[in-house]
Amino acid sequence: MICDFNGRPSLCIGSTPIVTFYAVIILLGALIGGYIAATEARRRGENPDVVWDGLIVVLFAGIVGARLYHVFSTPAGCTETLPVCGWPWYRNHPLDIVLRIRDGGLGIFGAVLGGMLALIVYGRRRKLAILKYMDIAAPALIVGQAIGRWGNFVNQELYGPPTDLPWGLSIDAAHRTYGYVDLARYPEATTRFHPLFLYESMLNLLGFVVLIVVSRRFASRLKDGDLILLYAMWYSAVRVFVESYRFDAWTSIGNIPTASLISIAVGLAALAILVIRHRRRAPAAA
């Protein structure tokens, strides 16, 4: 049956929550991503079983990385209306890093970094061509992100400011934060918000199409590692766009969202590496 756990729809036995729908959606995204990566591995002449064997390791490392990114990068602490904690809380309550994970608090940058590090370690142990497997993982990763963002929909989170657009999202009073808790100014029945989770999900799906098309149409011109660089550039641009709508973004230099600064740095670095590695000339024959 379905019940509520801290405002999050969950699958329950009786009144006891077992797993949140958010977790189910994340797992679904991982499995679909795994299938895409295994299919891509087979197309490239690699063993698809290697993908399935490494999926659990990469997924676990991604969750750990996502959690640690949230713990060390989120400035807010816990309140009665904000169960998701930040560094000011965790530094004095370190056990809550694990115990309060069901309250929320995962960062995509940490998930990607953790997953990539795990892939490198796994690849070295299995003596794999790591850059090739990163390219295999790139389309799967962005599809997993596209699916995973729907977990934000069921939790009624990752929304932007009010909008009159026909696809505006209704948010219950219990899930609102900041000034939008004022129901006199923002009535629950008529106020709609930008569905940022939807924007990111659709752009990620488009990114998947772009990566697949590029990997096939320009296969003869690509080097191992190019596709993961293109992923980094694409997702960085997507994240900058999404962050520009967030009213709850953690800001830093010049009141710019920190996630946007990280995205710009990552995107520019990926572009620079891509350009440099394709400008290198092959060594002259002796």
C-alpha positions as CSV (number, residue, x, y, z in Angstrom):
1,M,0.0,0.0,0.0
2,I,1.0,3.7,-0.3
3,C,1.7,5.8,2.7
4,D,3.5,9.1,3.5
5,F,7.0,9.3,5.0
6,N,8.0,12.9,5.9
7,G,6.0,14.2,3.0
8,R,7.3,11.6,0.5
9,P,5.0,9.0,-1.1
10,S,6.3,5.5,-0.1
11,L,5.5,1.9,-0.5
12,C,4.5,0.5,2.9
13,I,3.6,-2.6,4.8
14,G,0.7,-1.5,7.0
15,S,1.7,2.0,8.2
16,T,5.5,1.2,8.1
17,P,7.3,2.8,5.1
18,I,9.6,0.4,3.3
19,V,10.9,2.3,0.3
20,T,10.0,5.7,-1.1
21,F,8.8,6.2,-4.7
22,Y,11.8,8.4,-5.2
23,A,14.1,5.4,-4.5
24,V,12.1,3.2,-6.8
25,I,12.4,5.8,-9.6
26,I,16.1,6.1,-9.1
27,L,16.5,2.3,-9.3
28,L,14.4,2.2,-12.4
29,G,16.6,4.9,-14.0
30,A,19.7,2.8,-13.1
31,L,18.3,-0.4,-14.6
32,I,17.2,1.3,-17.8
33,G,20.6,3.0,-18.0
34,G,22.3,-0.3,-17.4
35,Y,20.3,-1.9,-20.2
36,I,21.3,1.0,-22.6
37,A,25.0,0.7,-21.5
38,A,25.0,-3.1,-22.0
39,T,23.4,-2.7,-25.5
40,E,26.0,0.0,-26.4
41,A,28.8,-2.3,-25.1
42,R,27.6,-5.1,-27.3
43,R,27.4,-2.8,-30.3
44,R,31.0,-1.8,-29.7
45,G,32.2,-5.4,-29.5
46,E,32.5,-5.4,-25.7
47,N,31.1,-7.9,-23.2
48,P,27.8,-6.6,-21.9
49,D,28.1,-8.7,-18.7
50,V,30.9,-6.4,-17.7
51,V,28.4,-3.6,-17.5
52,W,25.9,-5.5,-15.4
53,D,28.7,-6.7,-13.1
54,G,29.9,-3.1,-12.5
55,L,26.4,-1.5,-12.2
56,I,26.0,-2.2,-8.5
57,V,29.5,-0.9,-7.7
58,V,28.9,2.3,-9.7
59,L,25.4,2.8,-8.4
60,F,26.5,2.4,-4.7
61,A,29.5,4.8,-5.3
62,G,27.2,7.3,-7.0
63,I,24.8,7.3,-4.0
64,V,27.7,7.7,-1.6
65,G,29.1,10.6,-3.7
66,A,25.7,12.2,-4.0
67,R,25.2,12.1,-0.2
68,L,28.6,13.5,0.5
69,Y,28.2,16.3,-2.0
70,H,25.0,17.3,-0.2
71,V,26.5,17.0,3.2
72,F,29.5,19.2,2.5
73,S,27.9,21.7,0.0
74,T,24.6,22.5,1.5
75,P,24.7,25.5,3.9
76,A,21.2,25.1,5.4
77,G,20.5,23.2,8.6
78,C,17.3,21.4,9.8
79,T,14.1,23.1,10.7
80,E,10.6,21.9,11.3
81,T,9.7,22.8,7.7
82,L,13.1,21.8,6.2
83,P,14.0,18.2,7.1
84,V,16.9,18.1,4.6
85,C,20.0,19.0,6.6
86,G,23.2,20.8,5.6
87,W,26.7,21.0,6.7
88,P,26.0,23.2,9.8
89,W,23.9,20.3,11.1
90,Y,26.0,17.3,10.0
91,R,29.2,18.6,11.5
92,N,27.7,18.3,14.9
93,H,25.5,15.2,14.1
94,P,27.7,13.0,11.9
95,L,25.6,9.9,12.3
96,D,22.7,11.7,10.6
97,I,24.7,11.6,7.4
98,V,23.5,8.0,7.2
99,L,20.5,8.0,9.5
100,R,18.7,11.0,7.8
101,I,19.2,10.0,4.2
102,R,15.6,9.1,3.9
103,D,14.8,12.7,4.7
104,G,16.4,13.7,1.4
105,G,19.7,15.2,0.4
106,L,21.5,13.9,-2.7
107,G,23.6,15.9,-5.1
108,I,23.9,15.0,-8.8
109,F,27.5,16.3,-9.1
110,G,28.6,14.0,-6.3
111,A,26.7,11.1,-7.9
112,V,28.4,11.5,-11.2
113,L,31.9,12.0,-9.6
114,G,31.4,9.0,-7.3
115,G,30.2,6.8,-10.1
116,M,33.0,7.9,-12.4
117,L,35.6,7.1,-9.8
118,A,34.1,3.7,-9.2
119,L,34.1,3.1,-12.9
120,I,37.8,3.9,-13.1
121,V,38.7,1.6,-10.2
122,Y,36.4,-1.2,-11.5
123,G,37.9,-0.7,-15.0
124,R,41.5,-0.9,-13.8
125,R,40.7,-4.1,-11.8
126,R,39.1,-5.7,-14.9
127,K,41.8,-4.3,-17.2
128,L,39.2,-2.5,-19.3
129,A,39.6,0.4,-21.8
130,I,38.4,3.0,-19.3
131,L,37.8,5.9,-21.7
132,K,35.8,3.5,-24.0
133,Y,33.6,2.4,-21.1
134,M,33.1,6.0,-20.1
135,D,31.7,6.6,-23.5
136,I,29.6,3.6,-23.2
137,A,28.3,4.9,-19.9
138,A,27.6,8.5,-21.1
139,P,24.2,7.9,-22.9
140,A,23.1,5.6,-20.1
141,L,24.0,8.1,-17.5
142,I,22.0,11.0,-19.0
143,V,19.0,8.7,-19.5
144,G,19.2,7.6,-15.8
145,Q,19.3,11.3,-14.8
146,A,16.2,12.0,-17.0
147,I,14.3,9.3,-15.3
148,G,15.5,10.0,-11.9
149,R,14.3,13.6,-12.0
150,W,10.7,12.3,-11.9
151,G,11.5,11.4,-8.3
152,N,11.4,15.1,-7.7
153,F,7.9,15.2,-9.2
154,V,6.5,12.6,-6.8
155,N,8.2,14.5,-3.9
156,Q,6.9,17.8,-5.1
157,E,10.3,19.4,-5.2
158,L,12.7,21.0,-7.7
159,Y,10.2,23.6,-8.9
160,G,10.7,27.2,-9.8
161,P,8.9,30.5,-9.4
162,P,5.2,30.9,-10.2
163,T,4.2,30.8,-13.9
164,D,1.1,31.2,-16.0
165,L,2.4,28.7,-18.6
166,P,-0.1,25.9,-19.3
167,W,2.4,23.2,-18.0
168,G,2.7,25.0,-14.6
169,L,2.9,22.6,-11.7
170,S,0.7,22.7,-8.6
171,I,2.5,22.4,-5.3
172,D,0.8,21.5,-2.1
173,A,1.2,24.0,0.8
174,A,3.1,21.3,2.8
175,H,5.8,21.1,0.2
176,R,6.3,24.9,-0.3
177,T,9.2,26.8,1.0
178,Y,10.4,30.4,1.3
179,G,7.8,33.1,0.5
180,Y,5.6,30.7,-1.4
181,V,4.2,29.4,1.9
182,D,2.0,32.5,2.0
183,L,-1.2,31.1,0.7
184,A,-3.0,34.4,0.8
185,R,-0.5,35.7,-1.9
186,Y,0.0,32.4,-3.6
187,P,-3.3,30.4,-3.3
188,E,-2.9,26.7,-3.5
189,A,-5.8,26.3,-5.9
190,T,-4.6,28.7,-8.5
191,T,-0.8,29.1,-8.2
192,R,1.3,27.1,-10.6
193,F,5.1,26.8,-10.6
194,H,7.8,26.1,-13.2
195,P,8.4,22.3,-13.2
196,L,12.2,22.5,-13.2
197,F,12.4,18.7,-12.9
198,L,10.5,18.4,-16.2
199,Y,12.8,20.9,-18.0
200,E,15.9,19.0,-16.9
201,S,14.3,15.6,-17.7
202,M,13.3,16.6,-21.2
203,L,16.7,18.3,-21.9
204,N,18.5,15.2,-20.7
205,L,16.4,13.0,-23.0
206,L,17.4,15.3,-25.9
207,G,21.0,15.0,-24.8
208,F,20.7,11.3,-25.0
209,V,19.5,11.5,-28.6
210,V,22.4,13.9,-29.4
211,L,25.0,11.5,-27.9
212,I,23.5,8.5,-29.7
213,V,23.4,10.3,-33.1
214,V,27.0,11.7,-32.6
215,S,28.3,8.3,-31.6
216,R,27.0,6.7,-34.8
217,R,27.2,9.4,-37.4
218,F,30.7,10.6,-36.4
219,A,32.1,7.3,-35.2
220,S,35.1,7.5,-37.5
221,R,36.2,10.9,-36.2
222,L,35.6,10.2,-32.5
223,K,38.3,9.3,-30.0
224,D,37.7,7.2,-26.9
225,G,36.6,9.7,-24.2
226,D,34.9,12.2,-26.6
227,L,31.4,11.1,-25.7
228,I,31.8,11.6,-22.0
229,L,33.2,15.0,-22.7
230,L,30.2,15.9,-24.8
231,Y,28.0,14.6,-22.0
232,A,29.8,16.9,-19.5
233,M,29.3,19.9,-21.9
234,W,25.6,19.2,-22.5
235,Y,24.7,18.5,-18.9
236,S,26.6,21.6,-17.7
237,A,24.6,23.8,-20.1
238,V,21.4,22.1,-18.9
239,R,22.2,22.7,-15.3
240,V,23.0,26.4,-15.8
241,F,19.6,26.8,-17.5
242,V,17.8,25.0,-14.7
243,E,19.6,26.8,-11.9
244,S,18.7,30.2,-13.4
245,Y,15.1,29.4,-12.4
246,R,15.7,28.2,-8.9
247,F,14.7,30.5,-6.1
248,D,16.3,28.1,-3.5
249,A,19.7,27.8,-5.1
250,W,22.8,28.0,-2.9
251,T,24.6,31.0,-4.3
252,S,28.2,32.1,-3.8
253,I,30.4,34.5,-6.0
254,G,28.3,37.4,-7.2
255,N,25.1,35.8,-6.0
256,I,25.5,33.2,-8.8
257,P,24.2,29.7,-8.0
258,T,27.1,27.6,-6.9
259,A,25.9,24.7,-9.1
260,S,26.0,27.1,-12.1
261,L,29.6,28.0,-11.3
262,I,30.6,24.3,-11.1
263,S,28.8,23.6,-14.3
264,I,30.4,26.4,-16.2
265,A,33.9,25.3,-15.0
266,V,33.2,21.6,-15.9
267,G,31.7,22.5,-19.3
268,L,34.6,24.8,-20.3
269,A,37.1,22.3,-19.1
270,A,35.4,19.5,-21.1
271,L,35.3,21.8,-24.2
272,A,39.0,22.7,-23.8
273,I,40.0,19.0,-23.5
274,L,37.9,18.1,-26.5
275,V,39.5,20.8,-28.7
276,I,43.0,20.1,-27.6
277,R,42.9,16.4,-28.1
278,H,41.5,16.8,-31.6
279,R,44.1,19.4,-32.6
280,R,47.0,17.1,-31.8
281,R,48.6,15.9,-35.0
282,A,49.5,12.3,-35.5
283,P,53.3,11.8,-35.2
284,A,55.1,11.9,-38.6
285,A,56.1,8.6,-40.0
286,A,59.8,7.8,-39.7
